[in-house]
Amino acid sequence: MNELFEPMFDTVDMTDSQFGGGEAEKSWKPLLVQEMTKAIAAKGGLGLATPVYNALLQMQEQAQAKPLKSIAKAPKHER
């Protein structure tokens, strides 16, 4: 999740905020991102694991079914 969140924080301009800007922010921002992603993971994450797992499972099932379909369509003398 760090890889997803880091670019998001890179696009936020904090120079005009109460605590933003400067070298200190550049030093501490990676730690902030890391802690935020830990907190999100502790609460169950982003909810992507199940849809990704189901999509991979479906792709695997389709890949395994393709050779069987081609065998079933072949003439009997070629099986």
Secondary structure, DSSP 8 states (H G I E B T S, - for coil): -HHHHHHHHHT---TTSSS--HHHHHHHHHHHHHHHHHHHHHTTTTS-HHHHHHHHHHHHHHHHHHHHHHHHHS-GGG-
